[in-house]
């Protein structure tokens, strides 16, 4: 599940994709819509692992799977070194593995793991 942008559309051509509702940050209507999509996808696909690279659409997936056998892996965004992101703060409590790309980010997130820059 991702946003229907020109970049995503071209890179995911031919793949099975569910397009998320945008904008997500601080948009209650789209949070509800994306939560419904997440609930449906989790029920249908029963994933073993969910990986997010920092998009707000991760929030419903992480919270809906918090008491299940699905492993959640969150990678904090590359460009926020001084302050935590809203999505990071919301996903951290229910992440099985919380990865950061800069050593400075470790101080913002308890028990995060420094992965290093991901290009």
Buried (B, 14 or more C-beta within 10 A) or exposed (E): BBBEEEEBEEEEEEEEBBBBBBEBBEBEEBBEBBBEBBEEBBEEEEBEEBBBBBBBBBBBBBBBBEEEEBBBBBBBBBEBBEEBBEBBEBBBEBBBBBBBBBEEBBEBBEEBEEBEEEE
